Each structure stands twice: as structure tokens, then as C-alpha cells.
Amino acid sequence: EILEVHGERLEGNLKQLKTIKVNVLKLEDIPFVRELPNVFSKDLLSLPPSCEVEFCIDLIPGAMPVTRPPYHLEPTKMQELSNQLK
């Protein structure tokens, strides 16, 4: 079910609503859901529960990190870039 609340705010106090109209909608009442019935499963009415995922990267003793330039330059352009960065 989807709860829609519509109302007008009072000018002085923004925490209160002057008039309230509440519509409780079912998924079938939404035109987009009606047009695509096979996409929205009736079994899945909410998001799955959040859970923790364990993740680790196994390190190999003595292995060196990969050090490669992100792109290759001609030696003359690499020298020019090196001079500009100094």
C-alpha cells in the first residue's frame, strides 16, 4: 500500500497542516504498474533486508604492487611532460 498525504500549510506554523486528504493506494492503482504486470512481482513487495558483506583481498607475501603508467607516451613527449612538471 502507498499512503499519499495532501494538505495546505498554515502561514505561521509550518509543522501543522490546515486540511488533510489521505489516499491509500494499492500497487494496482498506479497506471505504470498496471501497464507492466510482468515486471513487478507480487512476491516482492519490499526491498530485501540489509545485510553485511565480508570482503577481503588476499595478499601474496613478497608480491610488489603493479606500477604501470596509466597511458603510454613517446619518450620525447614524456621528457617534455617531466620538464613541465618540475
URDASUL-V162851 format. One record per residue. N is the residue number from 0. RES is the residue in one small letter. SS is DSSP state (hx for helix, st for strand, lp for the rest). PSI is psi as a letter, one per 30 degrees, with the letter a starting at -180 (NA if undefined). BURIAL is # if it has 16 or more other C-alpha atoms within 10 Angstrom, else .. Layout:
n=N res=RES ss=SS psi=PSI burial=BURIAL
n=N res=RES ss=SS psi=PSI burial=BURIAL
This chain:
n=0 res=e ss=lp psi=k burial=.
n=1 res=i ss=st psi=k burial=.
n=2 res=l ss=st psi=k burial=.
n=3 res=e ss=st psi=k burial=.
n=4 res=v ss=st psi=k burial=.
n=5 res=h ss=st psi=k burial=.
n=6 res=g ss=st psi=l burial=.
n=7 res=e ss=st psi=k burial=.
n=8 res=r ss=st psi=k burial=.
n=9 res=l ss=lp psi=k burial=.
n=10 res=e ss=lp psi=e burial=.
n=11 res=g ss=lp psi=e burial=.
n=12 res=n ss=lp psi=j burial=.
n=13 res=l ss=lp psi=f burial=.
n=14 res=k ss=lp psi=f burial=.
n=15 res=q ss=lp psi=l burial=.
n=16 res=l ss=st psi=k burial=.
n=17 res=k ss=st psi=e burial=.
n=18 res=t ss=st psi=k burial=.
n=19 res=i ss=st psi=k burial=.
n=20 res=k ss=st psi=k burial=.
n=21 res=v ss=st psi=k burial=.
n=22 res=n ss=st psi=k burial=.
n=23 res=v ss=st psi=j burial=.
n=24 res=l ss=st psi=k burial=.
n=25 res=k ss=lp psi=l burial=.
n=26 res=l ss=hx psi=e burial=.
n=27 res=e ss=hx psi=f burial=.
n=28 res=d ss=hx psi=f burial=.
n=29 res=i ss=lp psi=k burial=.
n=30 res=p ss=hx psi=e burial=.
n=31 res=f ss=hx psi=e burial=.
n=32 res=v ss=hx psi=e burial=.
n=33 res=r ss=hx psi=e burial=.
n=34 res=e ss=hx psi=f burial=.
n=35 res=l ss=lp psi=i burial=.
n=36 res=p ss=lp psi=f burial=.
n=37 res=n ss=lp psi=f burial=.
n=38 res=v ss=lp psi=e burial=.
n=39 res=f ss=lp psi=j burial=.
n=40 res=s ss=lp psi=k burial=.
n=41 res=k ss=lp psi=f burial=.
n=42 res=d ss=lp psi=f burial=.
n=43 res=l ss=lp psi=j burial=.
n=44 res=l ss=lp psi=f burial=.
n=45 res=s ss=lp psi=l burial=.
n=46 res=l ss=lp psi=l burial=.
n=47 res=p ss=lp psi=l burial=.
n=48 res=p ss=lp psi=k burial=.
n=49 res=s ss=lp psi=k burial=.
n=50 res=c ss=lp psi=l burial=.
n=51 res=e ss=lp psi=k burial=.
n=52 res=v ss=lp psi=k burial=.
n=53 res=e ss=lp psi=k burial=.
n=54 res=f ss=lp psi=k burial=.
n=55 res=c ss=lp psi=l burial=.
n=56 res=i ss=lp psi=k burial=.
n=57 res=d ss=lp psi=k burial=.
n=58 res=l ss=lp psi=k burial=.
n=59 res=i ss=lp psi=k burial=.
n=60 res=p ss=lp psi=k burial=.
n=61 res=g ss=lp psi=f burial=.
n=62 res=a ss=lp psi=k burial=.
n=63 res=m ss=lp psi=k burial=.
n=64 res=p ss=lp psi=l burial=.
n=65 res=v ss=lp psi=k burial=.
n=66 res=t ss=lp psi=j burial=.
n=67 res=r ss=lp psi=k burial=.
n=68 res=p ss=lp psi=k burial=.
n=69 res=p ss=lp psi=f burial=.
n=70 res=y ss=lp psi=l burial=.
n=71 res=h ss=lp psi=k burial=.
n=72 res=l ss=lp psi=l burial=.
n=73 res=e ss=lp psi=k burial=.
n=74 res=p ss=hx psi=e burial=.
n=75 res=t ss=hx psi=e burial=.
n=76 res=k ss=hx psi=e burial=.
n=77 res=m ss=hx psi=e burial=.
n=78 res=q ss=hx psi=e burial=.
n=79 res=e ss=hx psi=e burial=.
n=80 res=l ss=hx psi=e burial=.
n=81 res=s ss=hx psi=e burial=.
n=82 res=n ss=hx psi=e burial=.
n=83 res=q ss=hx psi=e burial=.
n=84 res=l ss=hx psi=f burial=.
n=85 res=k ss=lp psi=NA burial=.
